């Protein structure tokens, strides 16, 4: 696996020296702090109402309720979590639909030049499909954000039918991230007293059976943690988060992303970005908006999260001023882009193309503030790689 320079915020010995001395040691106590963006400041809004750094451009890929250009697929309402998959010399972007009863997943296919060549459904008539995660075997896990929600494994090419994965638990799912190094899938739970889970398949690459575990630990924001098996992943009559004594609580689990030994996840109730070191089994804080020093926090309403090849994390806002913020390996957090005129929406589904030069994301409710007004964008430019 490619080695990447992801930041390690908090309790690891020697971390301050790795990033240049005592000043970083002090900053680690509060996590990432505001600073100058490596991309520079945001310019005036472009024709799509998006403020970007110099050298970047945006385009609209799809709008809810309208046919995707050159295709017969009507883009779904409330686009949410998404991911990109390599498709020969092109790629596919998949996107959830976070609506009740008629949710699911849609996909847009691009050629090597970024031209749209197709669009289609890969999952239909499921319930409040919020986020999810991509697998190394090229499937998309779409998660239902309802109290008895399930995980559906879908085919980004739309060839194989979607399969529900009940062994991964029934709870208010949000996102998941696959850790191929240790053989787990991590899952977040979007309730105020939610948990972080991990699922170990019986056979790697087959999510049909396995063991669901929940993180155990006290109230500390850093230190060692343990895991315990959830006795009844079906969550009935006792919800999964209440089945294990000492399960660690997280206030509204949101995005989840794994890279280079670390599972990064966000919690919206306290505007935090967490880092779980999968090798050491330790937890730490990467960002906490209440611990930002020297002014207003640049990142609020934390939600979906993804990463670039160089180690930058990109965190989307649900609320705030509708930004995607970057957190650099040096521990600097700064706006990367801002969407204007859409205060009734949220930013969802950030994902990079396989080459890392295009970022896809959606404004879930667009300018209308309604699930029928979603807009999916592409940003192209000199991303750090």
Order of alpha helices (4+ residues) and beta strands (2+ residues): alpha-alpha-beta-beta-beta-beta-beta-beta-beta-beta-beta-beta-beta-beta-beta-beta-beta-beta-beta-beta-beta-beta-beta-beta-beta-beta-beta-beta-beta-beta
